Amino acid sequence: MTDKTTEKTVELDTPILRGKTEIKSIVVRKPQSGALRGTRLQALMDMDVNAMITVLPRVTTPALTTQEITEMDPADLVSLSVEMVTFLLKKSVLSDLATA
């Protein structure tokens, strides 16, 4: 079972082919601060593609490669990025969003 506060599952519009395996969904985990190294928080909040290419391989299961991210459907990249950014928000902000 997935803990909704620390993991989100994203169903891909366009599955990723890894060898003979077809990846149809990706689990995005809430990052620890160390997983954010090498990028800027503002770039992540802006869903900057280069920032996401840096961080997503560290927080996804199965772990995506840089090449898989650069070749993925842009709609899938946006979906993964939205979940990633959501983890950076304070709980109070998330609760305000849920009631708005």
N, C-alpha and C positions, 0 to 999 in steps of 0.2 A: 504494500500500500504506500502511496506517495503522501508525504506530509505536505499539505497545501501551503504551509508558510515557508518551507525551505526548498520545495521542488515543484516544478510545473512541467507537464507533458505537452509538447507541441506536435500536433498531427501535421505532417508535411503534405502540401499540395502536390509536389513533385518529389517522389521518393529518391533517395540517394542510392546509387549502385556502388557497393563496395565488394569487389570481386564478384562472387555469385550471390551475395547477400543483398537484399533490398531493404533499406532502412526507411520505414514509413513514419516513425515517430522518434522524437528526441526529448530526453528529459533534461531540463535546465535546472541546475542547482543554485541556491543562493551562494554567492561567492564570499569567501573570506577575504579580508583586505589584501592578503598576499597575492591572490589571483588577479588583482587589479593592477599589479605592477606593470610598468612599461607603457601605461596609458594615462590619460587625464580623466578625472571624474566628469568634467564638463563634456568631454568628447563622448563618453559613454551615455550621458544624459541626452546628448544631441543625436544619439544612435549613429555616430560616425562609423562608417563601414570599416575603416582601418582599425579603430578601437575595438570593434566587435570581432574582427578577424584575430586580434590579439587575445581577447579574453574568452570568447566562446569555446575554443578547444580545451580550456582549463575547467569549464563548468558544465560540460555536456556529457551525457551518457546515451549512446556510445560517444566516446570522445571524437569530435569532428576534427578533421585535419584542415589546415589552412587552405589547401587546394579544394577540398569539398565545400568549404564556405564560399570561396571565390567563384565556384562554379554553380552554386545553388540558385534556385528560383528566387528572385528578389522578394516575392511575397513571403516565402518561407524565412528568408533572412530578417524581414521586418517582424514576423511573428516571434522568432527567437529573440530579437532585440527588444521587443516590447516586454517580454517576460523578464529578460535580464535587467532592464531599467526598473521594472516594478520592484525588484528585490532591493534596489538602492533607496527606495522611498521609506520614510519613517512610517511606523504603524498608524500613527494619528492621521497622516496624510491619506493612507490607504482607506482608513475607515471613513474619512470625509468623502473620498471618491465614491465609496460604496453607497453612501446615503444621498449623494447629489443626483 
